[in-house]
Amino acid sequence: MTRVHTFLLVLICVGAVCPAQERQHVIVVIGAEGTAEYGQMFSEWADQWQSAATAGDVAFDVIRPDDSGDQLQQLQQKISDAAAIKTVEPLWLVLIGHGTFDGRVARFNLRGSDLSAAAAAELLAVSQRPVAVINCSSCSAPFINALSGPNRTVITGTKDGGEIQFARFGRYMADGIGNLEADIDRDGQTSLLEAWLFASRRTDEYYKSDGRLATEHSLLDDTGDNKGTRAEVFEGVRIKQSVKNKDALDGGLARRWHLVRSEAERSLNPEQRTERDRLEIELEKLRERKTEFTESEYLRHLESILLPLAKLYEEAQTSSSDDVPKNEL
C-alpha cells in the first residue's frame, strides 16, 4: 500500500506551513572547481538545490569557492549554527565538486583546507537534529563509513574510494530533488529516496547511451550499518522480493524525507509527521506479513493502524482550518 493509497483511506488536509523555527535547512557547498567549465556546472547544480529549497520553504545556505574566507571555516560555522537547533526537521548537507582518496583518507576538495570524511563526522557530531549528507563527488564512498549513524541518511556518488573519475551523479541528484518526475509512488512529492533512485538510474543511462563503462555507482545508507545499498536492488521504492536480508537494507528513512513537501504533507506539524511515519512503518511491516494472517485478522490489524491515521489527519485538518483567517475561508 503506497502513501497515496493511504491518503485515499484517510482525511486529507492542506494548507498549513511549519513554523520558521521548525524548517528544514539545506547547506550546499561548491568545492574547488578546477576549471571554469566545472565551476559553471557546479553552480548550476547548486542553483537547482536553491530553487527546490525555495519551493519547499526551506532555509538555504550556499558556500562558493569564490567567497571570501576559508571554505572549511565557513562550513564549520554554518553547521555549528544549524546543527545546534533541537528539531525533528532534517539538516541537509550537499557537497558538489571533486573528491580524492589516497588509499586511507577520502576528502572533498575545497578552496583552502579540504574536508576529510573524519572531519565531516566531527563537524556533524554535535547535531541535535536528523541529518542527510549528499556527497556528489568522486571517491566519496568512504564518507559512509565515517558518517553512518542513527537518524542519518548518507548518499555518495561512488561505491568505493577507487572510483576516481569525475562524477556526474550530482547533476541528476539536483535534477531530481524537486522534480515530480522522480515521484515514483505518485504521492505528490519527491522523497530523498526517490530523488536518489532517479539520479542513480539517470547516471547509469548516461554511460549506457554514451557507450561507456560506468565509472561511478552511487550508494545510500540510512540504517546506520556503515554499508550502503545500490539502486539496483529496488523495484519502485521497495527492495525487490528476491533480495535476501532485505529488512537489513537501506531506504526506509530516506523514503520519509521530502525537501519539497506536498500540501497534504505541509498540513502536518513535526509531531504529527513523526507519528504518521511510525504508523506507516507499522503499515509497511503488516503488509509484508499479510500471508501470516487470515483475511479477517489482517483487516482487524489494518483497521488498528488506519483509524489512528484517520484521526491524525482529521486533527491536522481541523488545526489547519483554524489557522486560516476567516476572510480567506
C-alpha positions in Angstrom: 0.0 0.0 0.0 1.6 3.3 -1.1 1.3 6.6 0.7 -1.0 7.9 -1.9 -3.3 4.9 -1.2 -3.1 5.7 2.5 -4.2 9.3 1.7 -7.3 7.9 0.0 -8.1 6.0 3.1 -7.8 8.9 5.5 -8.9 12.5 5.6 -6.5 14.6 3.6 -5.8 18.2 4.7 -4.0 21.1 3.1 -2.5 24.5 3.6 -0.5 24.7 6.8 3.2 25.6 6.9 5.7 24.6 9.6 6.8 27.4 11.9 10.0 29.1 10.9 12.0 27.5 13.8 10.9 24.1 12.6 12.0 24.4 9.0 14.4 22.1 7.2 17.8 23.6 6.4 19.9 22.9 3.3 23.6 23.8 3.2 25.2 23.4 -0.2 29.0 23.5 -0.6 30.5 24.1 -4.0 34.1 22.8 -3.8 37.2 23.8 -5.7 36.1 23.7 -9.3 39.5 23.1 -11.0 38.3 24.6 -14.3 35.8 27.2 -15.4 33.7 24.5 -17.1 33.3 22.5 -13.9 32.7 25.7 -12.0 29.7 26.6 -14.3 28.4 23.1 -14.0 28.6 23.1 -10.2 27.0 26.5 -9.9 24.0 25.4 -12.0 23.5 22.3 -9.8 23.6 24.5 -6.6 21.0 26.8 -8.2 18.7 23.8 -8.7 19.0 23.0 -5.0 18.3 26.6 -4.1 15.1 26.5 -6.3 13.9 23.4 -4.6 14.6 24.8 -1.2 12.6 28.0 -2.1 9.7 25.8 -3.3 9.8 23.8 -0.1 10.0 26.9 2.2 13.4 25.5 3.4 16.2 27.5 5.0 19.1 27.6 2.5 22.8 28.5 2.5 25.5 28.1 -0.1 29.2 28.3 0.3 31.0 29.0 -3.0 34.8 28.7 -3.8 34.9 32.4 -4.8 33.5 33.6 -1.5 35.9 35.5 0.7 37.4 33.4 3.6 38.3 29.8 4.1 35.6 27.5 2.9 36.1 25.0 5.7 35.8 27.6 8.3 32.6 28.9 6.8 31.2 25.4 6.7 32.1 24.8 10.3 30.2 27.9 11.3 27.1 27.1 9.2 26.9 23.6 10.5 27.5 24.7 14.1 24.6 27.1 13.9 22.2 24.8 12.1 23.1 21.6 13.9 22.6 23.1 17.4 18.9 23.6 16.8 16.8 21.0 18.5 14.2 19.9 16.0 13.0 16.8 14.1 13.4 18.7 10.8 16.4 17.5 8.9 19.6 19.3 8.1 20.8 18.6 4.6 24.5 18.9 3.7 25.1 18.8 -0.1 28.7 18.6 -1.3 29.1 19.4 -5.0 32.6 19.2 -6.6 35.6 16.9 -6.8 36.9 14.3 -4.3 40.2 12.4 -3.7 41.2 9.2 -2.0 44.8 8.3 -1.1 44.0 4.7 0.0 43.4 5.8 3.5 41.6 9.1 3.7 38.8 10.4 1.5 38.5 14.1 1.0 36.1 16.6 -0.6 38.2 19.3 -2.3 37.6 22.8 -1.0 39.3 26.2 -1.7 41.8 26.1 1.1 41.8 23.1 3.5 39.9 20.1 2.2 37.1 18.4 4.1 38.0 14.8 5.1 35.4 12.2 5.9 36.7 12.2 9.5 36.4 16.0 9.7 32.9 15.9 8.4 32.0 13.3 11.1 33.4 15.6 13.7 31.5 18.6 12.4 28.2 16.8 12.5 28.7 15.0 15.8 27.1 18.0 17.6 23.9 17.7 15.6 20.7 17.5 17.6 18.6 17.0 14.5 18.3 14.4 11.7 21.0 14.8 9.1 21.2 14.0 5.4 24.7 14.2 3.8 24.8 14.0 0.0 28.4 13.8 -1.3 28.2 14.0 -5.1 31.9 13.9 -5.7 34.3 11.1 -6.9 36.0 8.9 -4.3 33.1 9.7 -1.9 32.1 6.3 -0.6 34.3 6.3 2.5 32.1 9.1 3.8 29.5 6.5 4.6 31.9 4.7 6.9 32.6 7.9 8.8 29.1 9.4 8.9 26.7 6.5 9.1 24.6 6.6 12.2 21.1 6.7 13.7 18.6 9.1 12.1 21.0 9.9 9.3 21.0 9.4 5.6 24.3 9.4 3.8 24.4 9.3 0.0 27.7 9.1 -2.0 28.3 9.4 -5.7 30.6 6.3 -5.7 30.6 2.8 -4.3 34.3 2.9 -3.2 37.2 5.3 -2.9 38.7 3.9 -6.0 36.1 5.5 -8.4 38.3 8.5 -9.1 36.8 9.8 -12.3 34.7 12.9 -12.4 31.2 12.1 -11.0 28.1 13.2 -12.9 25.8 11.9 -10.2 25.4 15.4 -8.7 23.8 16.7 -11.9 21.0 14.2 -11.7 20.5 14.5 -8.0 20.0 18.2 -8.4 17.5 17.4 -11.3 15.5 15.0 -9.1 15.3 16.6 -5.7 12.5 19.0 -6.5 11.1 17.2 -9.6 7.8 15.4 -9.6 9.1 13.3 -12.5 11.0 11.4 -9.8 7.9 10.8 -7.7 7.7 7.0 -8.0 4.8 6.4 -5.6 2.8 9.3 -7.0 2.0 10.9 -3.7 2.6 14.4 -5.0 6.1 14.9 -3.6 9.6 13.5 -4.2 11.3 11.8 -1.3 15.1 11.7 -0.8 14.9 8.0 -1.7 13.1 8.7 -4.9 15.5 11.5 -5.9 18.4 9.2 -5.3 16.9 6.4 -7.3 16.1 8.9 -10.1 19.7 10.2 -10.0 21.3 6.7 -9.9 19.3 5.5 -12.8 19.9 8.6 -14.9 23.6 8.4 -14.2 23.6 4.8 -15.4 21.6 5.8 -18.5 24.2 8.5 -19.3 27.0 5.9 -19.5 24.9 3.4 -21.5 23.7 6.0 -24.0 27.3 7.2 -24.5 28.6 3.6 -24.9 30.9 3.9 -22.0 31.8 1.8 -19.0 30.3 3.4 -15.9 32.9 4.8 -13.5 30.5 5.8 -10.7 27.9 3.9 -8.7 26.1 5.7 -6.0 25.3 4.3 -2.5 22.7 5.2 0.1 22.9 4.4 3.8 20.2 5.2 6.3 20.2 2.2 8.7 23.5 3.2 10.4 25.3 0.0 9.5 28.1 1.6 7.5 27.4 -0.4 4.4 25.2 1.4 1.9 22.8 0.0 -0.7 22.9 0.2 -4.5 19.8 1.4 -6.5 19.7 -1.9 -8.5 18.1 -3.7 -5.5 15.0 -1.5 -5.6 11.7 -2.1 -7.5 9.7 1.1 -7.2 10.5 2.4 -3.7 10.8 -1.0 -2.1 13.5 -3.6 -2.0 12.9 -6.4 -4.5 11.3 -9.5 -3.1 14.1 -11.7 -4.5 16.7 -9.8 -2.4 18.0 -11.7 0.7 18.0 -9.9 4.1 16.1 -7.1 2.6 15.0 -5.9 6.1 18.6 -5.0 6.8 18.9 -2.9 3.7 18.5 0.9 3.4 15.8 3.2 2.1 13.2 3.3 4.9 14.4 6.6 6.4 15.2 8.4 3.1 11.7 7.4 1.9 10.1 9.6 4.6 12.2 12.8 3.9 10.9 15.3 1.4 12.6 18.6 0.6 9.6 20.0 -1.3 6.5 18.7 0.6 3.1 18.3 -0.9 0.2 20.4 0.5 -1.0 17.4 2.5 2.4 16.8 4.0 2.8 20.5 4.9 -0.5 20.4 6.8 1.1 18.1 9.4 3.2 19.6 12.2 6.5 17.9 13.1 5.0 15.8 15.9 2.1 14.7 13.7 4.6 13.8 10.9 6.6 11.7 13.3 3.5 9.8 14.5 2.4 9.4 10.9 5.7 7.9 10.0 5.6 5.5 12.9 2.1 4.3 11.8 3.2 4.0 8.2 6.1 1.9 9.2 3.7 -0.4 11.1 1.5 -0.5 8.0 4.5 -1.5 5.8 5.5 -4.3 8.2 1.9 -5.5 8.3 1.8 -5.6 4.5 5.0 -7.7 4.4 3.4 -10.2 6.9 0.0 -10.4 5.2 0.2 -14.1 4.3 0.6 -14.9 8.0 -3.0 -13.8 8.8 -6.5 -14.9 7.8 -8.4 -12.2 5.9 -10.4 -11.2 9.0 -7.2 -11.0 11.1 -5.4 -8.9 8.5 -8.4 -6.5 8.2 -8.5 -6.1 12.0 -4.8 -5.3 12.2 -5.2 -2.9 9.2 -8.0 -1.1 11.0 -5.9 -0.7 14.1 -3.4 1.3 12.0 -5.7 3.2 9.7 -8.1 4.5 12.3 -5.3 6.4 14.2 -4.1 7.6 10.8 -7.5 9.0 10.0 -7.7 10.7 13.4 -4.3 12.2 12.9 -5.3 13.7 9.6 -8.6 14.9 10.9 -6.8 16.7 13.7 -4.4 18.2 11.2 -7.3 19.4 9.0 -9.1 21.0 12.0 -5.9 22.7 13.1 -5.2 23.9 9.5 -8.7 25.3 9.2 -8.4 27.2 12.5 -5.1 28.8 11.3 -6.8 30.3 8.1 -8.1 33.9 8.6 -11.9 34.0 8.5 -11.9 36.3 5.4 -10.0 33.6 3.5 -12.4 30.8 4.2 
